[in-house]
Amino acid sequence: MLEKEARPALHQTGRNSCILHSGVYYPPGSLKAELCLRGRDLMVRLCEREAIPYELCGKVIVAVDESELGPLAELERRGLANGVEGLRRIGPDELRELEPHCAGIAALHLPSTGILDYRLVAEALRARIEAGGGVVRLGVRVERLDEEGNSVVAETSAGELAASYAIACAGVQSDRLVEASGGDPGEQTSIVPFRGDYMALRPHARHLCRNLIYPVPDARFPFLGVHVSRRPDGEVWAGPNAVLALAREGYRRRDVDLRDAYDALTERAFWRLARRYWRTGLGEVVRDFVPRAFVAAARRYLPELSVRDVEPARAGIRAQALNADGTLADDFLFVRSKHALHVQNAPSPGATSSLAIAGTIVDRAFAEFAID
């Protein structure tokens, strides 16, 4: 296994909301629905075997007015169809029992949702690979996969490495590695990075959120909206928003990578998306630069929260795949080449689903490459 960073989980895996999802959001029959539920159960079993701390603290998805009751009902339908454990609708009185500072006219309660530090999971998996005789090489960047004859040659920063088959999980760089490995640019989706900033509630305000409070999301987008959630270390964060990032691995507003910025700003699929949803995008940009606007998104369901209660926390980058027509790819995607299988889109609930995704990858690799 080759990892370009000095240690695992420095990007998406280590910069997310630390949520163990339960599978309520995803269309029944989709890979996300299937792999999220299976992955959650596998993740819980792994945590118990490896003594990784986790907590099934539960979460609420809150409708603040009547316009959100229809979308809330659709989430309930999806969750029941997906078999989400313990899912139920609650009214304002029971909502206040669970989250005393939360305001809403109805909510879904998901007791099977939890919190987990996925950096610990990555380290545990690394240890298991090495204990089983595998080799994890850190600080080695894969530049290209050359597929000739009956083998694949990885051109890396540490030289060439040959193998019969390769599996590529390149995250925010996945589209580039597909193309560099001979994939057809006309058939692949493109990756556009979105930066998500978080705000941390100051210690005196952490009591405003007991566990996990989510808004009813906009069904047009795979983003879940600005939520307020407790973390495994006891902190409480609000976020993230979603704005175009000008560096695929840059986590500050001022981070700009010229190649990344050029690729994003010249990507036709992005501009098709922007033309369709420019008002929504403008709102995200405003929230990114105006803390009061950011807090206002959470104040809809947490009215006691104020700008004085928050401070900046770290940001993450979402590797969002876009189809050529500018629509968001809202499911896990895999791309096959002659001797390689690429994971091209694995956004949220990618961390929750990761062990189930791994099983799918292995099954596909054995079937498609006819491995004995």
C-alpha positions in Angstrom: 0.0 0.0 0.0 1.4 3.4 -1.0 0.4 6.6 0.8 1.8 9.9 -0.3 1.6 11.6 3.1 3.9 11.1 6.1 1.0 9.4 8.0 -2.5 8.2 7.2 -5.7 10.2 7.4 -4.3 13.7 6.9 -7.0 14.7 4.4 -10.7 13.8 4.1 -10.5 10.9 6.6 -9.1 13.1 9.4 -11.0 16.3 8.6 -14.6 15.4 8.8 -17.5 15.7 11.3 -16.5 12.4 13.0 -20.0 11.0 12.4 -20.9 7.3 12.2 -24.0 7.7 9.9 -27.0 5.5 10.0 -28.2 5.6 6.4 -31.3 7.9 6.5 -30.4 10.3 3.6 -29.8 8.0 0.7 -32.2 6.7 -2.0 -33.2 3.1 -1.4 -31.3 0.8 -3.7 -28.4 3.2 -4.1 -24.8 2.1 -3.3 -24.7 4.8 -0.6 -27.8 3.2 1.1 -26.5 -0.3 0.9 -22.9 0.4 1.8 -23.7 2.9 4.6 -25.8 0.4 6.6 -23.4 -2.5 6.0 -20.4 -0.3 6.7 -21.8 1.1 9.9 -22.2 -2.4 11.3 -18.7 -3.4 10.2 -17.2 -0.3 11.7 -18.8 -0.9 15.1 -17.5 -4.5 15.0 -14.0 -3.2 14.1 -14.1 -0.6 16.9 -15.0 -3.3 19.4 -12.3 -5.7 18.3 -9.6 -3.0 18.2 -10.8 -1.1 21.3 -11.3 2.1 19.3 -13.6 4.5 21.3 -17.0 5.2 19.7 -20.4 6.3 21.0 -23.9 5.7 19.6 -25.1 9.0 20.9 -28.0 9.5 18.4 -28.9 12.6 16.4 -32.0 14.6 15.5 -32.9 16.1 12.1 -35.0 19.1 12.8 -37.8 20.7 10.8 -38.1 24.4 11.9 -41.3 25.3 9.9 -44.0 23.7 7.8 -42.1 24.0 4.6 -39.6 21.4 5.9 -42.2 18.8 6.9 -42.5 17.4 3.4 -38.7 16.9 3.0 -38.6 15.5 6.6 -41.3 12.9 5.6 -39.2 11.9 2.6 -36.2 11.3 4.8 -38.4 9.2 7.1 -39.6 7.2 4.1 -36.0 6.6 2.9 -34.8 5.7 6.3 -37.6 3.2 6.9 -37.0 1.7 3.4 -33.3 1.4 4.2 -33.9 -0.3 7.5 -32.4 2.4 9.7 -32.5 1.0 13.2 -34.7 2.9 15.8 -35.7 5.7 13.4 -38.8 7.5 14.6 -40.5 10.9 14.2 -40.8 13.0 17.3 -42.6 16.3 18.2 -41.3 19.5 19.8 -41.7 18.3 23.4 -39.6 15.2 22.9 -37.2 17.1 20.8 -36.6 19.4 23.8 -36.1 16.4 26.1 -33.3 15.2 23.8 -31.9 18.7 23.0 -33.2 21.3 25.5 -31.9 24.3 23.5 -33.1 23.1 20.1 -36.2 24.6 18.4 -38.4 22.8 15.8 -41.9 21.7 15.1 -40.9 18.1 14.3 -37.8 16.0 14.0 -36.5 12.6 13.2 -34.6 10.8 16.0 -31.8 8.4 14.9 -30.4 6.6 18.0 -28.1 4.5 15.8 -26.0 7.5 14.7 -22.7 7.9 16.5 -19.4 9.7 16.8 -15.9 8.2 16.0 -12.4 9.5 15.3 -11.6 8.0 11.9 -7.9 8.8 12.3 -7.8 6.0 15.0 -9.5 3.7 12.5 -6.9 4.4 9.8 -4.1 3.6 12.3 -5.8 0.4 13.3 -6.2 -0.7 9.7 -2.6 0.1 9.0 -1.5 -2.0 12.0 -3.7 -4.9 10.8 -2.2 -4.8 7.3 1.3 -4.9 8.6 0.5 -7.6 11.1 -0.8 -9.7 8.2 2.4 -9.4 6.2 1.4 -6.4 4.1 3.7 -3.3 3.6 2.5 0.3 4.0 4.9 2.7 2.5 4.4 6.3 3.6 5.6 9.4 1.8 5.4 7.7 -1.7 3.3 9.6 -4.3 1.9 7.6 -7.2 2.2 9.7 -10.4 0.9 7.3 -13.0 -0.2 3.7 -13.5 1.1 2.2 -16.8 -0.7 -0.8 -17.9 1.2 -2.9 -20.5 0.9 -6.6 -21.2 -0.2 -8.5 -18.2 0.9 -6.1 -15.5 0.6 -2.6 -14.1 3.6 -0.4 -13.3 3.2 2.3 -10.7 5.4 5.3 -11.4 6.0 6.8 -8.0 8.2 9.4 -6.3 10.3 6.5 -5.0 10.7 4.7 -8.4 8.7 2.1 -10.2 6.7 -0.7 -8.7 5.1 -3.5 -10.7 2.1 -5.6 -9.9 -0.5 -7.8 -11.6 -3.3 -5.5 -10.5 -3.8 -2.2 -8.7 -6.6 -0.5 -6.7 -6.4 3.3 -6.6 -8.1 5.3 -3.9 -6.8 8.7 -4.6 -9.5 10.9 -3.1 -9.4 14.4 -4.3 -6.8 13.5 -6.9 -8.8 10.5 -8.3 -9.8 12.0 -11.6 -6.2 12.9 -12.4 -4.9 9.5 -11.7 -7.6 7.9 -13.9 -6.6 10.2 -16.7 -2.9 9.7 -16.1 -3.4 6.0 -16.2 -5.1 6.0 -19.6 -8.7 6.5 -18.6 -11.0 8.1 -21.1 -11.5 11.8 -20.1 -14.7 11.9 -22.1 -16.3 9.1 -20.0 -15.0 10.0 -16.5 -16.5 12.5 -14.1 -14.3 15.4 -12.9 -13.4 16.3 -9.3 -14.2 19.8 -8.1 -13.0 20.4 -4.5 -15.3 22.2 -2.1 -13.8 23.5 1.2 -16.0 23.1 4.3 -15.2 25.4 7.2 -16.2 24.6 10.8 -16.7 26.8 13.8 -16.1 25.4 17.3 -18.4 26.4 20.1 -16.5 28.0 22.9 -16.5 26.0 26.2 -19.2 28.1 27.8 -21.6 27.4 24.9 -21.1 23.6 24.4 -24.1 22.8 26.6 -26.3 24.1 23.8 -25.8 20.8 21.9 -25.9 17.5 23.8 -25.2 15.3 20.8 -25.9 15.8 17.1 -28.3 18.3 15.6 -28.9 18.5 11.9 -31.1 20.6 9.7 -33.4 19.2 7.0 -31.0 19.2 4.0 -31.7 20.6 0.5 -32.6 17.5 -1.5 -30.9 19.0 -4.6 -27.4 18.7 -3.0 -25.4 15.9 -1.3 -24.3 18.4 1.4 -26.1 18.0 4.7 -26.2 21.7 5.7 -24.6 23.4 8.7 -25.1 21.0 11.6 -24.0 21.3 15.2 -22.4 18.2 16.6 -20.4 16.9 19.6 -17.1 15.3 18.7 -15.2 12.4 20.3 -12.8 14.8 22.1 -15.7 16.6 23.8 -15.7 19.7 21.5 -18.8 20.9 19.7 -18.5 22.1 16.2 -20.9 23.9 13.8 -20.5 23.4 10.0 -19.5 22.8 7.4 -20.4 25.2 4.6 -19.4 24.4 1.1 -17.4 26.8 -1.1 -15.2 26.2 -4.1 -11.6 25.5 -3.0 -8.7 26.9 -5.2 -6.4 24.2 -3.8 -7.3 20.6 -3.6 -5.4 20.1 -0.5 -5.5 23.7 0.9 -7.5 24.2 4.0 -7.2 28.0 4.4 -9.1 30.6 2.4 -5.8 32.0 1.1 -4.5 28.7 -0.1 -4.2 28.7 -3.9 -2.7 26.1 -6.1 -2.4 27.4 -9.7 -3.0 24.1 -11.3 -6.0 23.3 -9.0 -7.5 26.7 -9.5 -7.1 26.6 -13.3 -8.7 23.1 -13.5 -11.6 24.1 -11.3 -12.3 27.5 -13.0 -12.0 26.1 -16.5 -14.2 23.0 -15.8 -17.4 23.4 -17.9 -19.3 21.1 -15.5 -18.6 23.4 -12.6 -19.9 26.5 -14.5 -23.0 24.5 -15.5 -23.5 23.8 -11.8 -22.9 27.4 -10.8 -25.4 28.8 -13.4 -28.0 26.4 -12.0 -27.5 27.2 -8.3 -25.7 30.5 -8.2 -28.0 31.9 -5.4 -27.2 28.9 -3.2 -23.5 29.2 -4.0 -23.5 32.9 -3.2 -25.1 32.2 0.2 -22.3 29.7 0.9 -19.7 32.3 0.1 -21.3 34.9 2.3 -21.4 32.4 5.2 -17.7 31.7 4.6 -16.7 35.3 5.1 -19.3 36.6 7.5 -19.4 34.7 10.8 -22.8 36.2 11.7 -24.3 34.7 8.5 -22.6 31.3 9.3 -24.0 31.3 12.8 -27.4 32.3 11.5 -27.7 29.0 9.6 -27.4 27.2 12.9 -29.6 29.7 14.8 -32.6 28.5 12.9 -32.8 25.5 15.1 -30.4 26.6 17.9 -31.7 30.1 18.6 -29.5 30.8 21.7 -26.3 30.5 19.7 -24.5 33.8 19.0 -21.4 34.9 17.2 -19.7 35.4 20.6 -20.2 31.6 21.2 -18.0 30.4 18.3 -14.4 30.5 17.1 -12.8 29.2 13.9 -12.0 25.4 13.8 -10.2 23.5 11.1 -11.6 23.0 7.6 -11.9 20.0 5.3 -12.0 19.4 1.6 -14.8 17.4 -0.1 -13.8 15.7 -3.3 -17.0 16.2 -5.2 -17.4 14.4 -8.5 -19.4 16.3 -11.2 -21.0 14.8 -14.2 -20.4 16.4 -17.6 -23.8 18.1 -17.5 -23.0 19.9 -14.3 -25.0 17.6 -12.0 -23.5 16.3 -8.8 -22.5 12.7 -8.7 -24.4 11.6 -5.6 -23.3 8.0 -5.3 -20.1 6.0 -5.0 -18.4 5.6 -8.3 -15.8 3.1 -9.5 -13.8 3.2 -12.8 -12.2 0.2 -14.3 -9.2 0.1 -16.6 -7.3 -2.9 -17.9 -5.4 -3.8 -14.7 -6.6 -1.2 -12.2 -9.8 -0.4 -10.3 -10.2 3.3 -9.4 -12.5 4.6 -6.6 -13.5 7.9 -8.2 -16.2 9.2 -5.8 -16.5 8.3 -2.2 -17.9 11.3 -0.3 -20.0 11.3 2.8 -20.8 8.7 4.1 -17.5 7.4 2.8 -15.9 7.1 6.2 -18.9 5.2 7.7 -19.1 3.0 4.6 -15.3 2.5 4.2 -15.2 -1.2 5.2 -18.2 -2.1 3.1 -16.6 -0.1 0.2 -13.5 -2.2 0.7 -15.5 -5.4 0.4 -17.1 -4.1 -2.8 -13.7 -3.2 -4.2 -12.3 -6.6 -3.5 -15.4 -8.4 -4.9 -15.2 -6.3 -8.1 -11.5 -6.8 -8.5 -11.7 -10.6 -8.1 -14.6 -10.7 -10.6 -13.5 -8.2 -13.2 -9.8 -9.3 -13.2 -10.7 -13.0 -12.9 -8.3 -13.4 -9.9 -8.2 -16.9 -8.6 
